Amino acid sequence: MSLACGLPLLECVYCLGCARWAWKRCLHSGDRDSATWGLASADDFAPVPRLCRLIMANYDHHPCHPLDARCVVRRRTYADTRGRVTPYLLYLDHPNSDIVLALRGLNLARETDYALLLDNRLGKRRFHGGYVHNGLLRAAAWVLDAECDLLRDLLADHPDYTLTFTGHSLGAGIAAMLTVVVLLNLDKLGTNLHRSRIRCYAMAPARCMSLNLAIRYADVINSVVLQDDFLPRTATPLEDIFKSILCLPCLLCIRCLRDTCIPEDAMLKDPRRLYAPGRIYHIVERKMFRCGRYPPVVKTAVPVDGRFEHIVLSCNATMDHAIIWIEREAQKALDLMLEKEKTMEVPSEQRMERNESLQREHVEEHKAALRRAVTLSVPDARSPSAYGTFGEQPERSESFPPVSAMARQRMSWNDLIERVFDRDESGHIVLRSSPSP
């Protein structure tokens, strides 16, 4: 019909659809994701470069950031973990009064790391009223099972120290899941352990939890993303991306064009989708149509809608994912923040008042994010109560069943592990499979 009329109507419509897809996918730059966010403060962002250096200590060829060997409490390698989790170390940071568990990222030469990352499908693991990555949850449970006694002793010997979980890439997702599991079982690590003593910094994290969990734990979990980092932007499972790469001829078919036009509100209402955890710190150092890098600026927020949904086609995406570049740019950004504060010469009393106001702003921002999630009908999202959002009793999940008050006092960690895990034919501990939702 289009040829009979002399006008290629269908061809024009198809070309317009392709142009719209290319405009939305190819002309989106990383700095747009945090254009409306507020600036981060130096006090909140200060631990990031230090924790990056602790993560790099797990790598065989890491930069020369010497650690005090006397402060390394335990170091686990692939031979120790037997492929169940990436290598990690426990470090006592006395100058900062911090107990740090740092996990390394994905090893491209290890098949077990790929198996851990791909051990998930949409809606496979339900946890604490939401959905999480099954492989990362299993790895976090293994770490807690192996280090529970040591962590309890360290927290008892240093009652004023904070407990920090950190990691990069795959290790960042494990650290985030480990933080959630510990928060749900605080009594297993000591009677004097409170939520305020626990925090997590996930560097370039993999998507590991549903949106309601990511917002609920935004006061404890912090994610650090450098510019165009590709991993927090993978809106679909990795296996689906691999399948689409093998099917490049149909990339611009009508079905693909229809899928790219799905509104974000519709995607948010899918409770099985996984997101980057917690509060986001976005390090911005490049802008569109601008050559070279400029002094990095750190933006922060608890985003609800538009949480790194767009995949940025950038030649620097893989480089922005590297822990070395994250540490370098984070250190530059922190130095600029401290220099700016020093130049302003703010009196100490006013600085304390400003820090208190920032904490109040973060709490209000967290409450606003929870209210926004309820407005968007995000499944299992809870509006904040009049008495605060952080003091509520958390729900127990299918993976960690509830126990009574009397039984909680008598039950040991080994008893809880026996209720949560099974042993396979070779005698190894494996996580029980949850009932299908």
N, C-alpha and C positions, 0 to 999 in steps of 0.2 A: 504493500500500500504506500509505503514511503517513497518507493521508486516511482510508482504511478503518479504521485502528486509532484514529483520533482524535488521533494525535500526529504532528506534522510532523517525523519523525526526520531525513529528508534535509535539510530546511531548517535544523534545529538544528545538524547536523554542519557544514553549509556556513557558518553564522553563526559557529560556534566557530572554524572555520578562518580566516575573515576576521578575527576578533578576535585570534587568535594572530599572524597576519601583521602587523596594525596594532600589536600590543604590541611585536613584535620590531623593526619598522621605524620606528615613530613615537615611541616612548618611550626611544630610545637617545640619550644626550647625549654630547657630545664629551669631557667630562672622564673618562668611564668607560674610554676607550681606554688611558689611561696611569695608571690608578688604582694599579696595583701597581709602577710604575716608580720608580726612584730619582731623587733631585734632582740637577740639573746643577751643576757648579762654575762659578765666575765666570771662571776662566782658560780653560776650554774654550768657554764661551759668549761670551767677550768680543769676538771678531771679527764677530759677527752684525750688530749695529747699524751698524758701520762699513762692512761689505760691502753692506748694504741701501742706504746712501747712495750708494755707488759705482754700484749698479745703477740707482738713480733718476736718475743723471746722464745715462743714455741716453735718458730721456724728454724730450719737448719742453717739457712744463710740469711740472717737478719742483720740490719745495720748495727753499728757499734753503739748500742745503748746498754752499757754494762749494768747488770743487776747485782745487788748484794747477795752473794751465795748463801750467807747465813740467814737471810730472810725468805729464801725459797723453802717452803715447808714440804712440798711434794711436787714432783714432776711426773706426768704420765705420758708415755709414748704410744705409738701404734702397737708395739709389742705388749704393752700392759693392757690396753683397752681391747685388743683383739678385734678391731674394726667396729666395735659397737658405738664409738664416739671418737671425735677428733682429739688429738693430743691437747693436754691442758696442764696448767700449773697452779698451785696455791702459793700465794705470796703475802707476806706480812709487811705492809707498807707503814712502818712506824712513824715517819715524818708526817704522814697524812692521816694517821689513826684509822687505817683501813685494812680489812681482810679481803683480798681479791682472788677470785677464781677466774682465770682468763683462758679462753678456748681459741684455738687456731681455726682458720677457715678451711674451705674445700681444697683438698690435694688432688690436682689433676691426674696424678699417677696412681691413685688409689681407687680401686673398684668399689670398695666398701663405702667410701664417701658418696659415690654416685647412688649406690643402693640405698643409703640412708636418706638422701635427698629425694629420691623418686619413690620412696615407700609411702605413698599417699595418693589418694584420689578424692574427688570432690565429695565431701560429706562422709568420709571414711571414719573419722574419729570425732565423736562428740565428747565435750569436756566442759564442765562447770557452766552449763547453760549456753554453750556456744560450740564452735568447731575449731580444731587445732590440727596441725600437721602431725600425722601419726608417727613418722620416723623420728622427728625431732622430739616428740614427747617420750618415745622409748629411750632415746639417747639421754634425755634429761633425767629420766627415772634411774638409768644405770649409774649416772654420775652421783646422784643423791644417795643411792644405795651404797656406792663405794666410799663416799667421803662424808657420810652423815656423822659418824662418831668423831672424826677429826674436826669437822666444823663445829660440833657441839663443844669440844674441848677448847678450841681456839676462842670461841665466843665467851666461854666461861672464864678463861684466863685473861681476856681483854674485854671487860664489860662496857668500856666506853668506845670501842671501835665499831665502825660500820661494816656491813657485809655487802660486797659489790660483786656482781656477776657481769662479766663482759666477754665479748667474742666478736669475731669478724666473719661475715658472710654466713656460711653454714653454722659456724660456732656461735654467731650472734643469735640465730634462731634457737639454738639449744640453750643459750644463756637466758633468753626471754622465757622459754618454757620452764626452765629450772627455777626462775624467779617466781612464776605463778604457782608451781608445785610447792615451793617452800612457803609461800604466803598462805597456802591452804593448810599447811601442816607445821605451823610455827612451834607447837608444843614439842615436836620431835627434835628440835635444835636447842632446846633450853627454855626455862621458864621466864627468863628476863629478855627474851627476844621479841621486839615489837616491830610493827610495819615500818616505822620511821627509821629504823636502823638498816633497812634493806633497800638496795637500789640496783638498777641494771642499766648498762650502756651497751647498746647493740650497734656495732659499726657495720654499715652496709648490710642490713639484715635481710634474710630471706623472709618471704611472707609465711607467717606461721600461725596466725590466729584470726578468728572472725572479728568483725568490726566491733561488736559489743564488748568483747574481751579486750580489744586494743584500747578502747576508750576507758573501760573500767579500771585498767591498771596504768593509766597514763600518769598517775602521780608517782609511780615507782620506776616504770620502764621508760627509757629514753633511747630513741633511734637516731643515729647520725648518718646523714646521706650527703655525699659530695656531688654537687652539680647534676650531671647527667647519668649517675650510676644506674645501670640497667636492671639489677636484681630486684630492688624494691618496686620496680615498675612492671614486673611481669604479671599482668592482670589475669593470665590464664596459666594453667599448669604447664610445666616445662615439657611434658610429653606431648601436649597439644601443639606447642610451638615447634617441636621437632617434626610432627606430622605435617604441619603447614609448610615447613621448609621443603619437605619432600614432595609437596603438591603445589609448587610455584605457578604452574600454568593456570590454575583455577583461582589464583589469589584475588583477581579483580572480577570474580563472577558476581552475579546478582545477590547470591546468598551472603557472600562476604561483605558486600556493600550494605546489605540490610543489617548485618550484625554490628557494623561500625556505627550505625545510627541509633543504637539502643541508648535511651537516656540514662544518665548516671543514677537517678532515683530508682529506676527499675533494677539496676545492678546492685544497689545498696540493699534492696529488699531480699536478696538471695542470702539466707543466713549461712550458707556453706562456703561462701567466698572468703579467702584468706587475705590478710593485709599485713603491712609492716606494723610492728607493735608500738604502742605507747605514744608519748610525745615525740615529735619530730624536730630535729635540729638540722636544718638544710644549709649547707655551706655553699654560697653562690660566689663564683669567681669569674664567670663569663656571661656575656649577654649576646643576643642574636645580632648578626650583622656587625659584630665588633671583633677585631683581630686581637689575638693575644689574651693574656689574663690580666685581671686588675686585682687590687687588694681584696681578699676574701671578706665577705660579710655573712654573718650567721643569722638566719631567720628561724624562729621557733613558733610552734602552735600545736594545738591538739586538733588536727583536721578531722572532719567527719565526712563530708562529701568532697569529691575530688582529691582523694588521698593517693597521689601518684598513679592516677589511672591511665595517663597517656604515656606511651612508650616513645621516648625521644630518640630519633635516629641521629646519633652523633658519633663521630670517629673517636671521641674521647670517652665513650661510655665504659669500655673495659678498663681504661686507665683510671677513671674516677672510682672504680670499684676496688682498686688495689689499696691495701692497708698502708703502704708506704706513702702514697699521695694523700690519703686521709690524714695521716699523722703530720705531714708537712704543712698542709693547708690549714689544719686545725691549730697548729702551733703559731702559724702566721696570724690567723684570725685572733687568737688569744693575745698575742703580743700587741696587736693593734687595739684591742679592747683595753688592755692594761695601760697602754700609752695614752689613750684618750682619757681614761679616768685620771691618770697622773697629771695630764695637761690641764684638766678642769680644776684640779686641786680641791676636791670636795672635802669638807671637814668630816672627821670620823663620825660625829654624831649624826649628821645628815646622811652619811653613807649607810649607817645602820638603819635609819628610818626608810631609806630607799630600798634596802634589801628586804625589810619587812613588808613594804608595799608591793614589791615584786612577788613575794610569796603569796600575798593575798590575791594579786592579779592572776597568778597561776591557778589558785584554787577556784576563783570565779570563772576562769576560762575553762577549767575542767568541768565545772557544773554546767556552763553554757553548752559545752560539747555534748554532755549527757542529755540535756534538754533538746538539743538539735537532733540527736539520734532518735529520741522519742517522737519528735515531730515528723521525721522522715519515715517513721514506722519501721525502724531497724529492729529485727526480731531480738527478743530478750533484752532490749535496752531498758534501763531503769532511770527514772527521773530522780534527781537528787532530793534527799529529805531535808527538812528544816534544820536538822541537827548535824548536817555534814554528810559527805559521801564516802568517807574513808573509814568510818567506824562501824559499818554494818557487818553483821556476821555473814561470811561468804557461804554460798551454797557448796555442798559436796558434789563431786561429779561421779560419773559411772566408773571412772578409773580409780578413784579414791573413795570408797564407800563410807557412809557416816557411821560413827560409833557413839555410844552413849557416854555421858560424863564419867560414870564409874569405870566403864571399860576403857576409856581413853587414858585414865591414869595407870591402869594395869597393863595395857597393851604396849609391847615394845615395838621398835622399828622393824625387827625381823618378823614379828607377827603380822604387821601391816603389809610387809612385802609378800608374805605367803598368801594373804588375801587378794593382793593385786596381781601377782605374777604366777606363772606356771613354769614347770621345768620340762624341756623337750627331751627327746630320746637320748641325746648326748649329755644330759645333765645341766645344760645352760639355762639361766633364768631368762624367760621371755615374758613380754607383757600380754596379759589376757586380752583376747579380742572382745571388743564391745559389741553388744547387740545392734544389729542394723537399725537405723532410725526409721 
